[in-house]
Amino acid sequence: MRIVIPDDYQDVIRTLDCFSRLHGHEVSVLHECQPASLDELAQRFAEADALVLTRERTRIDAALLDRLPRLKLISQTGKVSSHLDLAACTARGIAVTEGRGSPVAPAELAWTLILNARRQLVPAIDAFRQGHWQVNLGQALAGQVLGIWGYGKIGQRLARYAHAFDMPVLVWGSDSSRAAAEADGHRAAPSRQAFFADADIVSLNLRLSEQTRHGVTFDDLSLMKPDALLVNVSRAELLAPGALLQALDAGRPGYAAVDVYEQEPVLDPGHPLLRHPRVLATPHLGYVEKNGYELYFGDAFDNVLAFFEGVPKNVANPEALARS
């Protein structure tokens, strides 16, 4: 089978232990970072029997699928999201398989950003390399209130980290999230306004959906303390367009640490978040980690092999199997 794996930005997929599972198949691994046109994607994928997608980096819509008559399978790393038109795949008899996710690497990155942003390590290290000694004064985490919006697997892990750092936890989210947080010994915010106003650090840990898209507004952020920190390793679209920069420029919150952007990859060093003096920005590294990649791609490769052996598993659109 001919398998195409696009968007391997770092050229690392061939180095994974699980890549050997595809031995005997014709595999093309693509490394382009620049956004591609419909014509370019259609040309790159023209000979593919199967695509293995890296999370949400490649957008698959009906217009592209119409240019890929040979395609039989899209094997998704992790879960299917809004980047892929599942109904269009089903209508064309293209099966879509899903894998698992892991909260470990995203939670660890979020905590790394919190530590670095609070201790202001990047400006201190940059100044040190230029011959300056102790140019700023960071903050310890002990005693600061960690606000967690979204008490799922990542939020729960962050709450455990906070306990180890002597930080009280304040949770906002659905009724079930707040109840689960209270059952774990944490405090649920009495209101959305109190959540933003009382937290010293707010971490957004929500799934992106039509209900959560643009749900965090400038008015929410303007309630935060002047020295508060907003952390987002989930999705940029959780915030209303322009709200974060507007809030930072207005002085509330004082700082932000972000790993996600509305248009990715970000290749413009002039991007306003990269240039802002009170923003710590990383290039969407949340899930980009060796063990996580072995999990994501191991599942995706197993799903490819099972499909072409005639025993498909983890199919998100089983109706497509009857059409293929």
Buried (B, 14 or more C-beta within 10 A) or exposed (E): BBBBBBBBBEEBBEEBEBBEBBEEBEBEBBEBBEEBEEEEBBEBBBEBBBBBBBBBBBBBBEEBBEBBEEBBBBBBBBEBBBBBBBEBBBBBBBBBBBBEBBBBBBBBBBBBBBBBBBBBBEBBEEBEEEEEEEEEEBBEBEEBBBBBBBBBBBBBBBBEBBBEBEBBBBBBBEEEBBBBBEEBEBBBBEEBEBBBBBBBBBBBBBEBEEEBBEBBEBEBBBBBBEBBBBBBBBBBBBBBEEBBBBBBEEEBBBBBBBBBBEEBBBEEEEEEBBEBEBBBBBBBBBBBBEEBBBBBBBBBBBBBBBBBEEEBEBBBBEEBEEEE
